[in-house]
Structures are given as C-alpha cells and as structure tokens.
Amino acid sequence: MTAAPPAPRPTGHPALAEPDRDVGRVWIGGITAAMLGLYMAFFTPIQVLLPLQLAGIDEDGKVAAFGLVTGVGALVAVVANPVAGALSDRTAGRFGRRHPWTLGGVVLGAGALCLLGAQSTVLGVLLCWCLAQAALNAGYASLNAGIPDHVPVRQRAVVSGWIGFPQALGLVVGAVIVTMLVTDIPAGYVVIGLAAVAMTLPFVLSTPDPPLPREARPAFSWKALFDTFWVSPKAHPDFAWAWFTRFLVMLGNATGTLYLLYFLDDAVHHPDPEEGVLVLTLLYTGGVIATAVAGGVVSDRIGRRKALVTASSVVITAAALILVFWHTWPAAIAAAAIMGAGFGVYLSVDQALITQVLPAASDRAKDLGIINIASTVPQVLGPALAAPIIAGFGGYAGLYAVAAGVTLLGGILVWPIKSVP
C-alpha cells in the first residue's frame, strides 16, 4: 500500500493557498447538507413537479413542453455555472468569496421555485425554471469550490464522497416530500425551495470563508472574464483529459438512464413501469450511498485516483452490458444495484482527481464550472443520441451497448493524466 503524498504547504493569501489542515465533521456535515438541499432543488422539479405541472397546463403537448423547458434550462445551467464561478473567484469583501454567492444563489433560486409553482402557461414555467437554474447553479458553483479551497489533497476523495451521494439521495428525498408529504404542486415548490435554504444556511453561517483582498483581485472586464473560459489543452493537458473523461462517463450514464421507463415498458414488459423505475432508483441510490464514502476512504488511504476511476467505470460498464443481453426484471434489478455501486466510487474519486488538476487557485470555481459542463451537456445530448439508436440501430440492446462502450472509454482515457497517481 502506498501512502498518500503530503499536501503542499500553503503559500500566499489564505483565500488562494493550497489547504493543508483537515476539515472536521462539522464542516463535512454542513457542506453535505447544503449539497443535499441543492440537489433536491435541482432534481425534484425535473423528476416530479414539472411533468405534473405541464400536464395540467397542456395534456396533449406535455412531452414537447417538458423537453423544451428542461432543455433550455440545461443550457442556462451550462452558462450560469462557470460564469457565476468566475465572478465568485473575483469577489472581494469582508463576507468572503464563496458564501455570499452560495446563500444568495440558493435564496434567489428558492424564490424562483415559489414563482414557478404559480405559473399557468408553458412560457411562464420556462422563464421561471431558467431563473431557478441560473440562481441555483450560482449557489452550486461557489459551494463546490469549497473542496479545493478548504480540503487538503489527502482528504479530498472522502469529502467528495460525502458531497457526491446527495446527488442520488436528493432524487429520493425530494420525490418522497412532494408525493407523500405535500401533494399540491405549488406547495411542493415552496417546500423544496425553503428546504434548500434551510439546509444551506448552517454551512454558510458556521464555516470560514477567507475574503480575497482587493489587491489580489485581477482587473475586471467582461472580455478578460470570458477569455478565461478557454483553458488550453496544450497548456493544461491534465485538465483537458479530466474534462473529456468526465464527459464520456456522464454521457454513458445519461444515455443509459433517460429511457429507463420506456425500456421497462417496451423491452421488459413490466406491468407497472413507473413503479419499476421507482424500485430501480431506490436500488441505484442505495448502491451510490454504500460506496461513495467508502471509495473515497480507499482512494485517500492508498493515494491513488486513476485506478479507482477506471475500476468504477468497468463496474458501470458491466451493469450496462447486463441490459444488452438480458431484458428481464431480475436483470434490471441487478444492473441498477451494480451501476449504483460503481457510480458511487466514481463520484468521489473522480471529483477528487479533478480538484487536483485545476489550472490556477485564483480560478477554482470557474474551472469547476467548466468541468460541470461535462456533466450537464450529456443530459441534453443523451436523448438526441438514444432516440435514433433505439429506432434503427439495435433497439435497447444497441442503446446499452453504446452506453457501455462510452463509459468504458471514459474510464480508460483517465490514464494520460500525468500529475495525479
């Protein structure tokens, strides 16, 4: 077993220094709760509230309306996340660089969700959802930057595991709240928005956020700001490889999961596909929760990232291959549990790897926002890729074969990264 390399000693101003002191349980618990609140605000509308709301507005056009709203919202997220991150990197004030954006984004996002619940037209829903996406992504960008800002390299996979599993848990918790505890759509939006604020507030109020001195802030211009969004693959090849591998794995995941309901209906012939999706989601979530932190612990202890990223990708690939060859309910159950277990490890270890290849401490939030594009764009490309495959290139077997191949390629292409073991 190889010991993790010692983290470099901090130099320069605390806001830009490489952290060398471990964060404690209170800090980890606070950022985990905040992430859970944000993921609930992101995913609960997409999974439950928006489909129901749009069906009530236009039953016949609900599918097209849902695609329009979620597609435009995803494009807003692609832009808002790195822009807000870049502005956060340049924020100087006594309240810190990150916390004002985190709290402000979540509060504004909660307000947008409350407005969203009151809409009775597709256009109104579209505009409010785009506002919610922009605000919530601003909060997420600054919150996510807390890892490279405060967590030393030797602890990053564990902490990434703690903030990773809420991505899956948020789907379940939010769905339970708005289907079992609050059954009115406008009230559901209000409860989810207030929950996001309540779960973010303790972290903002109880953790340090060193302010950036004004003399350390680069001169601002919109041109200079947007020029920083191009990160040269030649100058920063490890960052480019990390982006590309994240994109491929997330594309494989999106391609394989977005048509799960139709797979259960058309290929498995499940008697209740909606109930089947819920069961598989719970199994998948359980797998993520079971392995996310554990995978991070192993990665931090052995000081290795790439081998575990590849191994987790192989596990996800194996789950997809099950659905290539067996279109049965037991096979779907097994695939969901295996995929969740592999994705849990991937979430924690790959996130830790990414924080170690960021080009500059002064642009951490912006660069993580650029990485987030690799996670968001596949949600838009997934349906566009999946539909023609199902229609004419192998059906569902072909779909999951493509998902398996793309995921495996992503796991393999992590190895050209040189600066991370």
Disulfide bonds with the S-S distance in Angstrom:
none
